[in-house]
Amino acid sequence: MSLNRQPNIAEHDAFYEELINAQRDLGDEQAEMFLAKLVLILANHVGDRAVLSEAIALARGNTLAAAG
């Protein structure tokens, strides 16, 4: 299995709104902890190490490119 890079979230706008609302009223540290926990929960659900490694590399690459 490889990382799905195509849009794949039903009602993506509603998902984004739910994600933002879940962080509402959290301090910066709490919001970072929330996101870290969410990543670990979803990574556990995915389970495939190759897919997770590909996702990590993609996120890191996009982050570095955005900073440059």
Buried (B, 14 or more C-beta within 10 A) or exposed (E): EEBEEEEEEEEEEEEEEEEEEEBEEEEEEEBEEBBEEEBEEEBEEEEEEEBBEBBEEEEEEEEEEEEE
